Structure formats: structure tokens, C-alpha cells
Amino acid sequence: MKASYKKLWKLLVDKEMSKGDLHRASGLSSGTMTKLRRGEDVSMEALRKICIALGCNIGDIVEFINDDQ
């Protein structure tokens, strides 16, 4: 299974925020932002920072999908 951040990108659009806005609001490193854009795994701490910045829950920003999808 792999993580999908499609929900995060949709939420940013709904909140009229850019990825740069998220970067600044959450305090994530540029390396973590790159991992998110590439769909790579990030730490729970990074996901927590995103949830705090966006006022949401983890299920609102990430979901796990089968590798064969």
C-alpha cells in the first residue's frame, strides 16, 4: 500500500491555498514538501503539522491505496 495525498491537494484548492502557502503555514521543510509532491511517505509529525495548519484531520489529507491501482 502507498499513501495518496490527492485529498490534500483538493483541500488546498478548496481553501484557495497554494503549496507555497501550505509550506509557510505548516513550517514543513522543502524536502518534506518535495516528498508530498512525489507521493512519497512522510512522517506523522509532518502530517500533524499539516492538519494543524489546515484545521483538519489526517483522513482529510491522506489515504492509503493498493500499489496496483
N, CA, C and O atoms as a Maestro MAE file, in Angstrom:
{
 s_m_m2io_version
 :::
 2.0.0
}

f_m_ct {
 s_m_title
 :::
 protein
 m_atom[276] {
  # First column is atom index #
  i_m_mmod_type
  r_m_x_coord
  r_m_y_coord
  r_m_z_coord
  i_m_residue_number
  s_m_chain_name
  s_m_pdb_residue_name
  s_m_pdb_atom_name
  i_m_atomic_number
  :::
  1 25 0.847 -1.184 0.000 1 A "MET " " N  " 7
  2 3 0.000 0.000 0.000 1 A "MET " " CA " 6
  3 2 0.888 1.241 0.000 1 A "MET " " C  " 6
  4 15 1.995 1.246 0.539 1 A "MET " " O  " 8
  5 25 0.368 2.275 -0.614 2 A "LYS " " N  " 7
  6 3 1.108 3.537 -0.633 2 A "LYS " " CA " 6
  7 2 0.166 4.680 -0.261 2 A "LYS " " C  " 6
  8 15 -1.055 4.566 -0.363 2 A "LYS " " O  " 8
  9 25 0.761 5.762 0.163 3 A "ALA " " N  " 7
  10 3 -0.008 6.933 0.569 3 A "ALA " " CA " 6
  11 2 -0.365 7.767 -0.658 3 A "ALA " " C  " 6
  12 15 0.446 7.946 -1.567 3 A "ALA " " O  " 8
  13 25 -1.584 8.265 -0.661 4 A "SER " " N  " 7
  14 3 -2.032 9.187 -1.705 4 A "SER " " CA " 6
  15 2 -2.411 10.503 -1.030 4 A "SER " " C  " 6
  16 15 -3.165 10.522 -0.057 4 A "SER " " O  " 8
  17 25 -1.880 11.591 -1.558 5 A "TYR " " N  " 7
  18 3 -2.155 12.918 -0.991 5 A "TYR " " CA " 6
  19 2 -3.136 13.712 -1.856 5 A "TYR " " C  " 6
  20 15 -3.197 14.937 -1.753 5 A "TYR " " O  " 8
  21 25 -3.893 13.033 -2.696 6 A "LYS " " N  " 7
  22 3 -4.867 13.726 -3.550 6 A "LYS " " CA " 6
  23 2 -5.860 14.531 -2.729 6 A "LYS " " C  " 6
  24 15 -6.263 15.624 -3.125 6 A "LYS " " O  " 8
  25 25 -6.252 13.985 -1.586 7 A "LYS " " N  " 7
  26 3 -7.183 14.713 -0.718 7 A "LYS " " CA " 6
  27 2 -6.562 16.026 -0.232 7 A "LYS " " C  " 6
  28 15 -7.251 17.040 -0.123 7 A "LYS " " O  " 8
  29 25 -5.263 16.002 0.057 8 A "LEU " " N  " 7
  30 3 -4.574 17.215 0.494 8 A "LEU " " CA " 6
  31 2 -4.605 18.269 -0.598 8 A "LEU " " C  " 6
  32 15 -4.931 19.426 -0.334 8 A "LEU " " O  " 8
  33 25 -4.270 17.883 -1.823 9 A "TRP " " N  " 7
  34 3 -4.229 18.856 -2.923 9 A "TRP " " CA " 6
  35 2 -5.625 19.416 -3.202 9 A "TRP " " C  " 6
  36 15 -5.766 20.599 -3.513 9 A "TRP " " O  " 8
  37 25 -6.661 18.571 -3.092 10 A "LYS " " N  " 7
  38 3 -8.031 19.053 -3.299 10 A "LYS " " CA " 6
  39 2 -8.415 20.033 -2.183 10 A "LYS " " C  " 6
  40 15 -9.055 21.054 -2.436 10 A "LYS " " O  " 8
  41 25 -8.019 19.712 -0.956 11 A "LEU " " N  " 7
  42 3 -8.328 20.593 0.172 11 A "LEU " " CA " 6
  43 2 -7.662 21.956 0.002 11 A "LEU " " C  " 6
  44 15 -8.257 22.986 0.320 11 A "LEU " " O  " 8
  45 25 -6.438 21.959 -0.496 12 A "LEU " " N  " 7
  46 3 -5.758 23.234 -0.751 12 A "LEU " " CA " 6
  47 2 -6.518 24.062 -1.775 12 A "LEU " " C  " 6
  48 15 -6.664 25.273 -1.610 12 A "LEU " " O  " 8
  49 25 -7.002 23.419 -2.830 13 A "VAL " " N  " 7
  50 3 -7.790 24.126 -3.845 13 A "VAL " " CA " 6
  51 2 -9.058 24.687 -3.208 13 A "VAL " " C  " 6
  52 15 -9.411 25.844 -3.439 13 A "VAL " " O  " 8
  53 25 -9.739 23.873 -2.411 14 A "ASP " " N  " 7
  54 3 -10.976 24.311 -1.752 14 A "ASP " " CA " 6
  55 2 -10.733 25.507 -0.829 14 A "ASP " " C  " 6
  56 15 -11.592 26.378 -0.696 14 A "ASP " " O  " 8
  57 25 -9.564 25.544 -0.195 15 A "LYS " " N  " 7
  58 3 -9.227 26.644 0.712 15 A "LYS " " CA " 6
  59 2 -8.504 27.790 -0.004 15 A "LYS " " C  " 6
  60 15 -8.067 28.754 0.624 15 A "LYS " " O  " 8
  61 25 -8.387 27.666 -1.325 16 A "GLU " " N  " 7
  62 3 -7.699 28.664 -2.147 16 A "GLU " " CA " 6
  63 2 -6.289 28.938 -1.630 16 A "GLU " " C  " 6
  64 15 -5.867 30.086 -1.492 16 A "GLU " " O  " 8
  65 25 -5.574 27.848 -1.350 17 A "MET " " N  " 7
  66 3 -4.192 27.926 -0.877 17 A "MET " " CA " 6
  67 2 -3.278 27.273 -1.904 17 A "MET " " C  " 6
  68 15 -3.666 26.320 -2.579 17 A "MET " " O  " 8
  69 25 -2.075 27.789 -2.015 18 A "SER " " N  " 7
  70 3 -1.073 27.165 -2.877 18 A "SER " " CA " 6
  71 2 -0.212 26.230 -2.033 18 A "SER " " C  " 6
  72 15 -0.298 26.231 -0.805 18 A "SER " " O  " 8
  73 25 0.608 25.442 -2.697 19 A "LYS " " N  " 7
  74 3 1.545 24.582 -1.968 19 A "LYS " " CA " 6
  75 2 2.541 25.438 -1.195 19 A "LYS " " C  " 6
  76 15 2.985 25.052 -0.113 19 A "LYS " " O  " 8
  77 25 2.889 26.585 -1.738 20 A "GLY " " N  " 7
  78 3 3.763 27.512 -1.030 20 A "GLY " " CA " 6
  79 2 3.117 28.042 0.236 20 A "GLY " " C  " 6
  80 15 3.775 28.187 1.266 20 A "GLY " " O  " 8
  81 25 1.813 28.333 0.154 21 A "ASP " " N  " 7
  82 3 1.080 28.775 1.343 21 A "ASP " " CA " 6
  83 2 1.117 27.695 2.425 21 A "ASP " " C  " 6
  84 15 1.317 27.989 3.604 21 A "ASP " " O  " 8
  85 25 0.921 26.440 2.006 22 A "LEU " " N  " 7
  86 3 0.973 25.332 2.952 22 A "LEU " " CA " 6
  87 2 2.364 25.224 3.577 22 A "LEU " " C  " 6
  88 15 2.498 25.022 4.784 22 A "LEU " " O  " 8
  89 25 3.370 25.356 2.762 23 A "HIS " " N  " 7
  90 3 4.760 25.290 3.231 23 A "HIS " " CA " 6
  91 2 4.988 26.324 4.338 23 A "HIS " " C  " 6
  92 15 5.535 26.003 5.393 23 A "HIS " " O  " 8
  93 25 4.571 27.544 4.093 24 A "ARG " " N  " 7
  94 3 4.764 28.618 5.068 24 A "ARG " " CA " 6
  95 2 3.906 28.413 6.325 24 A "ARG " " C  " 6
  96 15 4.376 28.619 7.444 24 A "ARG " " O  " 8
  97 25 2.653 28.008 6.131 25 A "ALA " " N  " 7
  98 3 1.732 27.866 7.265 25 A "ALA " " CA " 6
  99 2 2.098 26.696 8.177 25 A "ALA " " C  " 6
  100 15 1.898 26.760 9.390 25 A "ALA " " O  " 8
  101 25 2.629 25.641 7.593 26 A "SER " " N  " 7
  102 3 2.908 24.435 8.374 26 A "SER " " CA " 6
  103 2 4.333 24.381 8.911 26 A "SER " " C  " 6
  104 15 4.598 23.674 9.883 26 A "SER " " O  " 8
  105 25 5.252 25.118 8.296 27 A "GLY " " N  " 7
  106 3 6.639 25.072 8.718 27 A "GLY " " CA " 6
  107 2 7.370 23.818 8.271 27 A "GLY " " C  " 6
  108 15 8.416 23.481 8.826 27 A "GLY " " O  " 8
  109 25 6.833 23.122 7.276 28 A "LEU " " N  " 7
  110 3 7.482 21.918 6.759 28 A "LEU " " CA " 6
  111 2 8.750 22.277 5.998 28 A "LEU " " C  " 6
  112 15 8.861 23.367 5.436 28 A "LEU " " O  " 8
  113 25 9.691 21.365 5.984 29 A "SER " " N  " 7
  114 3 10.918 21.586 5.219 29 A "SER " " CA " 6
  115 2 10.619 21.448 3.732 29 A "SER " " C  " 6
  116 15 9.615 20.851 3.342 29 A "SER " " O  " 8
  117 25 11.489 22.000 2.917 30 A "SER " " N  " 7
  118 3 11.303 21.871 1.466 30 A "SER " " CA " 6
  119 2 11.438 20.407 1.040 30 A "SER " " C  " 6
  120 15 10.799 19.983 0.077 30 A "SER " " O  " 8
  121 25 12.257 19.640 1.742 31 A "GLY " " N  " 7
  122 3 12.398 18.219 1.443 31 A "GLY " " CA " 6
  123 2 11.107 17.455 1.674 31 A "GLY " " C  " 6
  124 15 10.748 16.574 0.892 31 A "GLY " " O  " 8
  125 25 10.408 17.795 2.754 32 A "THR " " N  " 7
  126 3 9.123 17.152 3.039 32 A "THR " " CA " 6
  127 2 8.088 17.547 2.000 32 A "THR " " C  " 6
  128 15 7.292 16.713 1.569 32 A "THR " " O  " 8
  129 25 8.091 18.806 1.594 33 A "MET " " N  " 7
  130 3 7.161 19.245 0.553 33 A "MET " " CA " 6
  131 2 7.421 18.493 -0.747 33 A "MET " " C  " 6
  132 15 6.479 18.131 -1.452 33 A "MET " " O  " 8
  133 25 8.682 18.258 -1.070 34 A "THR " " N  " 7
  134 3 9.028 17.502 -2.272 34 A "THR " " CA " 6
  135 2 8.511 16.077 -2.162 34 A "THR " " C  " 6
  136 15 7.976 15.536 -3.130 34 A "THR " " O  " 8
  137 25 8.664 15.464 -0.997 35 A "LYS " " N  " 7
  138 3 8.156 14.106 -0.792 35 A "LYS " " CA " 6
  139 2 6.643 14.060 -0.985 35 A "LYS " " C  " 6
  140 15 6.121 13.124 -1.590 35 A "LYS " " O  " 8
  141 25 5.949 15.056 -0.479 36 A "LEU " " N  " 7
  142 3 4.496 15.108 -0.649 36 A "LEU " " CA " 6
  143 2 4.122 15.196 -2.128 36 A "LEU " " C  " 6
  144 15 3.231 14.486 -2.596 36 A "LEU " " O  " 8
  145 25 4.807 16.067 -2.852 37 A "ARG " " N  " 7
  146 3 4.508 16.228 -4.286 37 A "ARG " " CA " 6
  147 2 4.780 14.951 -5.066 37 A "ARG " " C  " 6
  148 15 4.103 14.666 -6.054 37 A "ARG " " O  " 8
  149 25 5.766 14.186 -4.628 38 A "ARG " " N  " 7
  150 3 6.118 12.931 -5.310 38 A "ARG " " CA " 6
  151 2 5.291 11.742 -4.829 38 A "ARG " " C  " 6
  152 15 5.412 10.641 -5.367 38 A "ARG " " O  " 8
  153 25 4.459 11.960 -3.827 39 A "GLY " " N  " 7
  154 3 3.645 10.880 -3.289 39 A "GLY " " CA " 6
  155 2 4.423 9.903 -2.430 39 A "GLY " " C  " 6
  156 15 4.032 8.745 -2.287 39 A "GLY " " O  " 8
  157 25 5.530 10.369 -1.856 40 A "GLU " " N  " 7
  158 3 6.359 9.526 -1.002 40 A "GLU " " CA " 6
  159 2 5.889 9.618 0.448 40 A "GLU " " C  " 6
  160 15 5.154 10.534 0.816 40 A "GLU " " O  " 8
  161 25 6.317 8.665 1.259 41 A "ASP " " N  " 7
  162 3 5.956 8.662 2.669 41 A "ASP " " CA " 6
  163 2 6.597 9.839 3.404 41 A "ASP " " C  " 6
  164 15 7.743 10.209 3.144 41 A "ASP " " O  " 8
  165 25 5.832 10.412 4.320 42 A "VAL " " N  " 7
  166 3 6.340 11.469 5.191 42 A "VAL " " CA " 6
  167 2 6.035 11.068 6.631 42 A "VAL " " C  " 6
  168 15 5.249 10.151 6.871 42 A "VAL " " O  " 8
  169 25 6.646 11.742 7.570 43 A "SER " " N  " 7
  170 3 6.480 11.386 8.978 43 A "SER " " CA " 6
  171 2 5.092 11.783 9.495 43 A "SER " " C  " 6
  172 15 4.408 12.634 8.926 43 A "SER " " O  " 8
  173 25 4.711 11.138 10.584 44 A "MET " " N  " 7
  174 3 3.459 11.501 11.247 44 A "MET " " CA " 6
  175 2 3.529 12.938 11.754 44 A "MET " " C  " 6
  176 15 2.516 13.636 11.781 44 A "MET " " O  " 8
  177 25 4.711 13.380 12.152 45 A "GLU " " N  " 7
  178 3 4.888 14.756 12.610 45 A "GLU " " CA " 6
  179 2 4.565 15.737 11.484 45 A "GLU " " C  " 6
  180 15 3.930 16.765 11.720 45 A "GLU " " O  " 8
  181 25 4.994 15.425 10.273 46 A "ALA " " N  " 7
  182 3 4.696 16.289 9.131 46 A "ALA " " CA " 6
  183 2 3.193 16.326 8.874 46 A "ALA " " C  " 6
  184 15 2.632 17.393 8.625 46 A "ALA " " O  " 8
  185 25 2.545 15.177 8.932 47 A "LEU " " N  " 7
  186 3 1.097 15.128 8.720 47 A "LEU " " CA " 6
  187 2 0.365 15.899 9.816 47 A "LEU " " C  " 6
  188 15 -0.639 16.560 9.551 47 A "LEU " " O  " 8
  189 25 0.869 15.812 11.047 48 A "ARG " " N  " 7
  190 3 0.268 16.560 12.162 48 A "ARG " " CA " 6
  191 2 0.372 18.059 11.924 48 A "ARG " " C  " 6
  192 15 -0.588 18.793 12.159 48 A "ARG " " O  " 8
  193 25 1.525 18.518 11.462 49 A "LYS " " N  " 7
  194 3 1.712 19.945 11.180 49 A "LYS " " CA " 6
  195 2 0.752 20.417 10.092 49 A "LYS " " C  " 6
  196 15 0.205 21.516 10.178 49 A "LYS " " O  " 8
  197 25 0.549 19.597 9.082 50 A "ILE " " N  " 7
  198 3 -0.390 19.949 8.007 50 A "ILE " " CA " 6
  199 2 -1.801 20.059 8.570 50 A "ILE " " C  " 6
  200 15 -2.521 21.013 8.274 50 A "ILE " " O  " 8
  201 25 -2.197 19.077 9.387 51 A "CYS " " N  " 7
  202 3 -3.539 19.101 9.970 51 A "CYS " " CA " 6
  203 2 -3.756 20.333 10.830 51 A "CYS " " C  " 6
  204 15 -4.830 20.934 10.798 51 A "CYS " " O  " 8
  205 25 -2.755 20.710 11.592 52 A "ILE " " N  " 7
  206 3 -2.871 21.916 12.424 52 A "ILE " " CA " 6
  207 2 -3.006 23.151 11.537 52 A "ILE " " C  " 6
  208 15 -3.853 24.008 11.788 52 A "ILE " " O  " 8
  209 25 -2.179 23.240 10.509 53 A "ALA " " N  " 7
  210 3 -2.200 24.415 9.629 53 A "ALA " " CA " 6
  211 2 -3.522 24.546 8.885 53 A "ALA " " C  " 6
  212 15 -3.992 25.657 8.643 53 A "ALA " " O  " 8
  213 25 -4.126 23.410 8.520 54 A "LEU " " N  " 7
  214 3 -5.357 23.446 7.729 54 A "LEU " " CA " 6
  215 2 -6.616 23.275 8.572 54 A "LEU " " C  " 6
  216 15 -7.728 23.414 8.063 54 A "LEU " " O  " 8
  217 25 -6.449 22.976 9.847 55 A "GLY " " N  " 7
  218 3 -7.603 22.773 10.722 55 A "GLY " " CA " 6
  219 2 -8.422 21.566 10.313 55 A "GLY " " C  " 6
  220 15 -9.649 21.628 10.234 55 A "GLY " " O  " 8
  221 25 -7.728 20.463 10.053 56 A "CYS " " N  " 7
  222 3 -8.426 19.265 9.580 56 A "CYS " " CA " 6
  223 2 -7.883 18.042 10.306 56 A "CYS " " C  " 6
  224 15 -7.051 18.155 11.206 56 A "CYS " " O  " 8
  225 25 -8.367 16.869 9.900 57 A "ASN " " N  " 7
  226 3 -7.939 15.607 10.474 57 A "ASN " " CA " 6
  227 2 -7.130 14.848 9.437 57 A "ASN " " C  " 6
  228 15 -7.214 15.155 8.248 57 A "ASN " " O  " 8
  229 25 -6.353 13.870 9.858 58 A "ILE " " N  " 7
  230 3 -5.459 13.155 8.951 58 A "ILE " " CA " 6
  231 2 -6.214 12.485 7.801 58 A "ILE " " C  " 6
  232 15 -5.694 12.408 6.688 58 A "ILE " " O  " 8
  233 25 -7.413 12.007 8.050 59 A "GLY " " N  " 7
  234 3 -8.211 11.376 6.994 59 A "GLY " " CA " 6
  235 2 -8.646 12.352 5.913 59 A "GLY " " C  " 6
  236 15 -9.073 11.939 4.835 59 A "GLY " " O  " 8
  237 25 -8.538 13.645 6.196 60 A "ASP " " N  " 7
  238 3 -8.897 14.667 5.217 60 A "ASP " " CA " 6
  239 2 -7.766 14.945 4.232 60 A "ASP " " C  " 6
  240 15 -7.982 15.601 3.213 60 A "ASP " " O  " 8
  241 25 -6.548 14.449 4.529 61 A "ILE " " N  " 7
  242 3 -5.403 14.805 3.680 61 A "ILE " " CA " 6
  243 2 -4.671 13.620 3.067 61 A "ILE " " C  " 6
  244 15 -3.943 13.786 2.088 61 A "ILE " " O  " 8
  245 25 -4.852 12.427 3.626 62 A "VAL " " N  " 7
  246 3 -4.116 11.269 3.112 62 A "VAL " " CA " 6
  247 2 -4.997 10.025 3.159 62 A "VAL " " C  " 6
  248 15 -5.833 9.874 4.050 62 A "VAL " " O  " 8
  249 25 -4.798 9.151 2.200 63 A "GLU " " N  " 7
  250 3 -5.448 7.851 2.216 63 A "GLU " " CA " 6
  251 2 -4.462 6.827 1.670 63 A "GLU " " C  " 6
  252 15 -3.548 7.169 0.921 63 A "GLU " " O  " 8
  253 25 -4.653 5.596 2.046 64 A "PHE " " N  " 7
  254 3 -3.789 4.528 1.575 64 A "PHE " " CA " 6
  255 2 -4.486 3.763 0.468 64 A "PHE " " C  " 6
  256 15 -5.657 3.402 0.587 64 A "PHE " " O  " 8
  257 25 -3.752 3.518 -0.619 65 A "ILE " " N  " 7
  258 3 -4.291 2.805 -1.764 65 A "ILE " " CA " 6
  259 2 -3.392 1.625 -2.094 65 A "ILE " " C  " 6
  260 15 -2.203 1.630 -1.777 65 A "ILE " " O  " 8
  261 25 -3.966 0.617 -2.733 66 A "ASN " " N  " 7
  262 3 -3.166 -0.531 -3.155 66 A "ASN " " CA " 6
  263 2 -2.162 -0.091 -4.203 66 A "ASN " " C  " 6
  264 15 -2.448 0.788 -5.015 66 A "ASN " " O  " 8
  265 25 -0.989 -0.699 -4.186 67 A "ASP " " N  " 7
  266 3 0.071 -0.362 -5.131 67 A "ASP " " CA " 6
  267 2 -0.333 -0.607 -6.581 67 A "ASP " " C  " 6
  268 15 0.187 0.050 -7.483 67 A "ASP " " O  " 8
  269 25 -1.253 -1.544 -6.817 68 A "ASP " " N  " 7
  270 3 -1.615 -1.878 -8.193 68 A "ASP " " CA " 6
  271 2 -2.679 -0.968 -8.788 68 A "ASP " " C  " 6
  272 15 -3.109 -1.182 -9.922 68 A "ASP " " O  " 8
  273 25 -3.111 0.045 -8.042 69 A "GLN " " N  " 7
  274 3 -4.126 0.985 -8.572 69 A "GLN " " CA " 6
  275 2 -3.470 2.118 -9.308 69 A "GLN " " C  " 6
  276 15 -4.157 3.001 -9.821 69 A "GLN " " O  " 8
  :::
 }
 m_bond[275] {
  # First column is bond index #
  i_m_from
  i_m_to
  i_m_order
  :::
  1 1 2 1
  2 2 3 1
  3 3 4 2
  4 3 5 1
  5 5 6 1
  6 6 7 1
  7 7 8 2
  8 7 9 1
  9 9 10 1
  10 10 11 1
  11 11 12 2
  12 11 13 1
  13 13 14 1
  14 14 15 1
  15 15 16 2
  16 15 17 1
  17 17 18 1
  18 18 19 1
  19 19 20 2
  20 19 21 1
  21 21 22 1
  22 22 23 1
  23 23 24 2
  24 23 25 1
  25 25 26 1
  26 26 27 1
  27 27 28 2
  28 27 29 1
  29 29 30 1
  30 30 31 1
  31 31 32 2
  32 31 33 1
  33 33 34 1
  34 34 35 1
  35 35 36 2
  36 35 37 1
  37 37 38 1
  38 38 39 1
  39 39 40 2
  40 39 41 1
  41 41 42 1
  42 42 43 1
  43 43 44 2
  44 43 45 1
  45 45 46 1
  46 46 47 1
  47 47 48 2
  48 47 49 1
  49 49 50 1
  50 50 51 1
  51 51 52 2
  52 51 53 1
  53 53 54 1
  54 54 55 1
  55 55 56 2
  56 55 57 1
  57 57 58 1
  58 58 59 1
  59 59 60 2
  60 59 61 1
  61 61 62 1
  62 62 63 1
  63 63 64 2
  64 63 65 1
  65 65 66 1
  66 66 67 1
  67 67 68 2
  68 67 69 1
  69 69 70 1
  70 70 71 1
  71 71 72 2
  72 71 73 1
  73 73 74 1
  74 74 75 1
  75 75 76 2
  76 75 77 1
  77 77 78 1
  78 78 79 1
  79 79 80 2
  80 79 81 1
  81 81 82 1
  82 82 83 1
  83 83 84 2
  84 83 85 1
  85 85 86 1
  86 86 87 1
  87 87 88 2
  88 87 89 1
  89 89 90 1
  90 90 91 1
  91 91 92 2
  92 91 93 1
  93 93 94 1
  94 94 95 1
  95 95 96 2
  96 95 97 1
  97 97 98 1
  98 98 99 1
  99 99 100 2
  100 99 101 1
  101 101 102 1
  102 102 103 1
  103 103 104 2
  104 103 105 1
  105 105 106 1
  106 106 107 1
  107 107 108 2
  108 107 109 1
  109 109 110 1
  110 110 111 1
  111 111 112 2
  112 111 113 1
  113 113 114 1
  114 114 115 1
  115 115 116 2
  116 115 117 1
  117 117 118 1
  118 118 119 1
  119 119 120 2
  120 119 121 1
  121 121 122 1
  122 122 123 1
  123 123 124 2
  124 123 125 1
  125 125 126 1
  126 126 127 1
  127 127 128 2
  128 127 129 1
  129 129 130 1
  130 130 131 1
  131 131 132 2
  132 131 133 1
  133 133 134 1
  134 134 135 1
  135 135 136 2
  136 135 137 1
  137 137 138 1
  138 138 139 1
  139 139 140 2
  140 139 141 1
  141 141 142 1
  142 142 143 1
  143 143 144 2
  144 143 145 1
  145 145 146 1
  146 146 147 1
  147 147 148 2
  148 147 149 1
  149 149 150 1
  150 150 151 1
  151 151 152 2
  152 151 153 1
  153 153 154 1
  154 154 155 1
  155 155 156 2
  156 155 157 1
  157 157 158 1
  158 158 159 1
  159 159 160 2
  160 159 161 1
  161 161 162 1
  162 162 163 1
  163 163 164 2
  164 163 165 1
  165 165 166 1
  166 166 167 1
  167 167 168 2
  168 167 169 1
  169 169 170 1
  170 170 171 1
  171 171 172 2
  172 171 173 1
  173 173 174 1
  174 174 175 1
  175 175 176 2
  176 175 177 1
  177 177 178 1
  178 178 179 1
  179 179 180 2
  180 179 181 1
  181 181 182 1
  182 182 183 1
  183 183 184 2
  184 183 185 1
  185 185 186 1
  186 186 187 1
  187 187 188 2
  188 187 189 1
  189 189 190 1
  190 190 191 1
  191 191 192 2
  192 191 193 1
  193 193 194 1
  194 194 195 1
  195 195 196 2
  196 195 197 1
  197 197 198 1
  198 198 199 1
  199 199 200 2
  200 199 201 1
  201 201 202 1
  202 202 203 1
  203 203 204 2
  204 203 205 1
  205 205 206 1
  206 206 207 1
  207 207 208 2
  208 207 209 1
  209 209 210 1
  210 210 211 1
  211 211 212 2
  212 211 213 1
  213 213 214 1
  214 214 215 1
  215 215 216 2
  216 215 217 1
  217 217 218 1
  218 218 219 1
  219 219 220 2
  220 219 221 1
  221 221 222 1
  222 222 223 1
  223 223 224 2
  224 223 225 1
  225 225 226 1
  226 226 227 1
  227 227 228 2
  228 227 229 1
  229 229 230 1
  230 230 231 1
  231 231 232 2
  232 231 233 1
  233 233 234 1
  234 234 235 1
  235 235 236 2
  236 235 237 1
  237 237 238 1
  238 238 239 1
  239 239 240 2
  240 239 241 1
  241 241 242 1
  242 242 243 1
  243 243 244 2
  244 243 245 1
  245 245 246 1
  246 246 247 1
  247 247 248 2
  248 247 249 1
  249 249 250 1
  250 250 251 1
  251 251 252 2
  252 251 253 1
  253 253 254 1
  254 254 255 1
  255 255 256 2
  256 255 257 1
  257 257 258 1
  258 258 259 1
  259 259 260 2
  260 259 261 1
  261 261 262 1
  262 262 263 1
  263 263 264 2
  264 263 265 1
  265 265 266 1
  266 266 267 1
  267 267 268 2
  268 267 269 1
  269 269 270 1
  270 270 271 1
  271 271 272 2
  272 271 273 1
  273 273 274 1
  274 274 275 1
  275 275 276 2
  :::
 }
}
